[in-house]
Amino acid sequence: MLFSRTKKGDLNLSVQSIVILIFAIIMLGLGLTLINFIFKSGKEKLGAALAVTDLTVKPTADDPLTVPKNVQLPFEGEQELQIGFYNKLPNTRKFIFPFIVSCKNSQGSPVKPYALPFISAESVEGVGGSGSTGWQAILRYITPTTEDDRMVAGKYICKVNIYGADALATAELTPIDFSTVDDPTIATSTLSDPDGEYSPNMLASDQFYLEIIA
C-alpha cells in the first residue's frame, strides 16, 4: 500500500514537472518573440539601409541622389520614403546619411533650422567609388516649442543633402534633430562631429515638394 502511494506520488510529481517545464518553454518563447518585435519595431522606426536593387528609382552618376519629388506628411506625423545615393567620387565615403537642410513655403519664406522636418535613417558605414546605397527612411515633423516658427499646413519646397566623410574618418558623423533643441539660438550647425576629427562633406543634393497636411 505504501509502495502504491509512493508510486502515485512520484507520478503526480512527474506530471507537475512536465507541466511546469512546458509552461516555462512557452513563456520563454513569448518573451523572445516580444523582444524581437521590440527591436524590429525600433529599427523600422529609425529607418533602415536598403539595397539599391530594392529601390523604386535607382541613383546613377547623372542623378546621384534620388528622393520622391512629391511627399505628403501629416502634421506632427511621419511618412516613409525611399532615398538612393550614388558615390560619384573615386574613393570610399563613410558614415553616409541624408539630411534636410532647408525648406521654403509657397511665399518663399525659409523655415527656421530647428523647425525643419527630420529624416530618420541609419548611417551607412561606407560606399566605395562608383558605388551606391539606399534607405527606407522615415520623414518626421515635430513641432518646435516656438509657436511662431512652426510649419503650418501647406506646400513647401525642401532641399535634402547627402553627407559623408573620407575613408580616414574614425568618428561617426551624425545629424542633429533640431526638434530636441530647447533654445533655438544654439541651433547653428546641422551636423555633429563628436570628436572634432573632420569636417562633413556634402556629397549630393536634390529638392522635393513637401505638403504638410493638418
Residue pairs with C-beta under 8 A, 6 or more apart in sequence:
45 120
45 138
46 120
46 121
46 122
46 138
47 80
47 119
47 120
47 121
47 122
47 135
47 136
47 137
47 138
48 121
48 122
48 135
48 136
49 121
49 122
49 124
49 133
49 134
49 135
49 136
50 82
50 133
50 134
50 135
50 136
51 134
52 58
52 59
52 84
52 132
52 133
52 134
54 134
55 66
55 82
55 84
55 134
56 82
57 66
57 82
57 84
58 66
58 84
58 132
59 65
59 66
59 84
59 85
59 86
59 132
59 134
60 86
61 86
61 88
61 130
63 86
64 85
64 86
64 87
64 88
64 162
64 203
64 204
65 83
65 84
65 85
65 86
65 98
65 160
65 162
65 204
65 205
65 206
66 82
66 83
66 84
66 85
66 206
67 81
67 82
67 83
67 84
67 98
67 160
67 206
67 208
68 81
68 82
68 208
69 208
69 209
70 208
70 209
70 211
71 79
71 81
71 139
71 208
71 209
71 210
71 211
72 79
72 210
72 211
72 213
73 79
73 117
73 139
73 141
73 210
73 211
73 212
73 213
74 213
75 141
75 143
75 153
75 212
75 213
75 214
76 141
76 142
76 143
77 140
77 141
78 120
78 138
78 139
78 140
78 141
79 138
79 139
80 136
80 137
80 138
80 139
81 137
81 138
81 139
82 134
82 135
82 136
82 137
83 98
83 119
83 121
83 134
83 135
83 137
83 160
84 132
84 133
84 134
84 135
85 96
85 98
85 124
85 127
85 132
85 133
85 134
85 162
85 203
85 204
86 130
86 131
86 132
86 204
87 93
87 127
87 128
87 129
87 130
87 131
87 132
87 203
88 130
88 203
88 204
89 129
89 203
90 129
90 130
91 128
91 129
91 166
91 167
92 126
92 127
92 128
92 129
92 131
92 167
93 126
93 127
93 164
93 165
93 166
93 167
93 201
93 203
94 125
94 126
94 164
94 165
94 166
94 167
94 169
95 123
95 124
95 125
95 126
95 164
95 165
95 169
95 172
95 173
95 174
96 123
96 124
96 126
96 127
96 133
96 162
96 163
96 164
96 203
97 119
97 121
97 122
97 123
97 124
97 135
97 162
97 163
97 164
97 173
97 174
97 175
98 119
98 121
98 135
98 137
98 160
98 161
98 162
98 163
99 119
99 160
99 161
99 162
99 163
99 175
99 190
99 191
100 116
100 117
100 118
100 119
100 158
100 159
100 160
101 116
101 159
101 160
101 161
101 190
102 110
102 111
102 116
102 158
102 159
103 110
103 111
103 116
103 117
103 151
103 156
103 157
103 158
103 159
103 210
104 110
104 111
104 156
104 157
104 158
105 111
105 151
105 154
105 155
105 156
106 154
106 155
106 156
111 149
111 151
111 156
112 144
112 146
112 149
112 184
113 178
113 187
113 188
113 190
114 144
114 146
114 149
114 178
114 179
114 181
114 184
114 187
115 143
115 144
115 146
115 149
115 150
115 151
115 178
115 179
116 158
116 178
117 139
117 140
117 141
117 151
117 158
117 210
118 139
118 140
118 141
118 142
118 175
118 177
118 178
118 179
119 137
119 138
119 139
119 140
119 160
119 175
120 137
120 138
120 139
120 140
121 135
121 137
121 138
122 135
123 172
123 173
123 174
124 133
124 135
126 167
127 133
127 164
140 179
141 151
141 212
142 179
143 150
143 151
143 179
144 150
144 178
144 179
144 184
145 182
146 184
149 184
151 212
152 212
152 214
153 212
153 213
153 214
154 211
154 212
155 209
155 210
155 211
155 212
156 209
156 210
156 211
156 212
157 207
157 208
157 209
157 210
158 207
158 208
158 209
158 210
159 205
159 206
159 207
160 205
160 206
160 207
160 208
161 202
161 203
161 204
161 205
162 202
162 203
162 204
162 205
163 173
163 175
163 191
163 200
163 201
163 202
163 203
164 173
164 200
164 201
164 203
165 173
165 198
165 200
165 201
166 198
166 201
168 198
169 197
169 198
170 195
170 197
171 193
171 194
171 195
171 196
171 197
171 198
172 194
173 191
173 192
173 193
173 198
173 200
174 191
174 192
174 194
175 190
175 191
175 192
176 187
176 189
176 190
176 191
176 192
178 187
181 187
191 200
193 199
193 200
